[in-house]
Amino acid sequence: MRKLIGFSLVLLASLSASNAFAADVDDYLVGDLSGLNVKAGEVQVADMKVVSDFNGTKKTVETLGEKAGKALIVTFYGRECLGCRAHLRSLAALQREMGDDRMEIVALSLDEGNIHQAKRTLDRWGIEGLAPYTPYHLSILRDLTMDPDFRRNGTGPASVIIGPDGLIKATSYRLRHWEAPETIAFFDALADGKI
């Protein structure tokens, strides 16, 4: 099996309860969002840690829960992954459309090396406006890959949509046009607490 090279995690600011999300989201699952897998299970991700900076002696570590209050898409990528390049470009376009105060894309590199090497990869790919991150430890991958949908669908770019409570609400396991009008409408509704 190929090494995991693309995995996205979406942390979304929504005031809806888990069950209400499943009922309200159907109207938004059109166009490029059709086939989004709405989840009913409770998988907590708010305590998962990422590294956002490294000054040569000390890492800056953040939890995903600290980023609640706005849409957050965490994307795992590898520098040899062509699909990841297209995925990140599309996510960067979504972030530009939504603005930094409503959404942040967290680009998590799976390559060996530190945060500076992750930044160089994004720069080499011409990805502007995305801050690089690295996993605090690889258990974040183990925890997320315990999802049976992930095992069934393989290792392509995958997205996990999380509510403000840190619980997974839905999953997506294919490259999408994140900047498409229906996708922007979906994220606008989530960020505004409408779903």
N, C-alpha and C positions, 0 to 999 in steps of 0.2 A: 504494500500500500504506500502511496506517495506521502511524503511529509506534508503535514498541514501547512499550507501557505496562504490561505486566505480565510479569515474568520472575522465577522463583524458583530459587534454587540451594540445595541442601541438603548441608551438610557433616556427615557422621555418624561417630561414634566406634564403629568396629567393628574387631575383631581379625582378621576373615576376609580371606583373599587374594581378589583380583579374581574368579578363576574359582570359588572356593568360594562367594562371595556369590551368583552366578547360580544355583548348585545349591541353596543353602539358603533362598533368599528365596521360592521358589514357594509354600510353605505359608502365607505371610503375604499373598499377593496375592489377597485375598478382599474381598467387599463393595465399598466405595468405592475400594479400592486395585487392583481388577481393571483390567487394561489398562496397568499400569505397565510401561514399556519397559525391560527389563534390557539393559544395554550390555556389550559385550565389549571395546570400544576403550579406549585409554589416553590420556585427555585430562587434563593436569595443570592444576589450578587453585590450588594452594596458594600460589603467588607472586603471585596477583592482589591488588591493593591497594584498600582502601576508606578513606574519611575518616570518623572517628568523632567528631571535635570540631573546633571552630575558635574561637580566642579573639580573633579580629579581626586578628591578625597572623601566626599560625602554625597550620597544620593538624596534627591528630593523625592519623597514617596507620598503618594496620594491614594485615598480609597475612592472607588467609584461612587460611593455614597456621598462624598464631599462635593460631588458635581451635580447633585440633585437640584431641581429648580429650572433646568433648561434641558432641551433635548441633547443627548450625548450619544454619539455613535463611536464605539471603540472597534477599530479594525485591526485584525492581525494580518500581517503580510510578510512576504519574503522577497528579497530583492531580485530573485530569479523568476518570480511569478508574473507572467504577462497579464493574466487576468486581474491580478491585484493592482497593477498600474491603472488599468481602465476603471476598476472599482474605486480607487482613491481619487482619480480625476473627477468622476461623477459625484462622489461624496463632497469633494472640495467645492464643486459647483453648487450643491445643495447648501453647504455652509455659507457660501457667499450670498445666496438668495435669502436664507433665513436670518443671517447676521449672528455675530458672536454672542450677543446677549441672549439669544433664544436657542442656540445650538452650538455644540462643539464636537468636532470630529477628533477622536483620539486615535492616532495612527500608531499601533503597537507593533514594533519590529520583532520578528522571530529569529532574525539573524544573530549570529554570535557577535559580540562587541557591545559597546556602550551607546549611550544616547546620541553622542556626536556622530557615530557611524550611521545611526538611523536617520539623523538629519541629512547627512550627505546623500543617502539613498533617495530621500524625498527630493532634494535639490537636483540630483542627477536626472530624476524622472520629470522634473519641471512641475512638481506639485507645489503650488503656492497657497499659503494660508492655513496649512495644517501643521499643528505642533507635533513633533515626534515624541513618542513614548516607547518604553520597553516594559516587559512584564517584570514585576518585583521578584517573582519566582514563577516557575513554569506550572505550578499547581493551578494557576488560573486556567490554563489549557485543559488540564486534567478535569477540573471541576466542570467546565463548560462542555467538554466532549463526553460527559456522562449522559447527556441528553440523548435519548434513543433516536430522535429525528436526525441528529448529527451523524451518528453511526450509520444510519440507513442511507443518508444522502451523500456521504463522502466528504471531500475536503475542499470544495470550491468556495468562492466568497460566500459567507453565510452571515446573516444578520439576526440578532436577537433583540427584540423590543422589550424594554423594561419600564415598568411604571415608577412613580416617585417613591414607592415603598420598597424599591429594589427587587421586585419580583418580575420574572419573565412573563410577558404578555403574549408575544407572538414570535415566530421564527420565519426566516426566509433563507433559502439555500440556492440562490442563483444570482447571477449578475443582473442588476436592475438599473434602469435609468433613474437614479436618485434625484436628478434635477427635472424630471418630467412634471407637468402641471398637476397630475393627480397625486403624485408623491408629495409635492410641496403642499397641496391642500390637506393631505393626511397629516403631515408634520405640523402645519399651522394649527389644525384642530387639536392635536395632542399638546402642543405648547400652550395653547389658549385654554386648555382644560375642557374642551367641548366633548371629547371622547376619553 
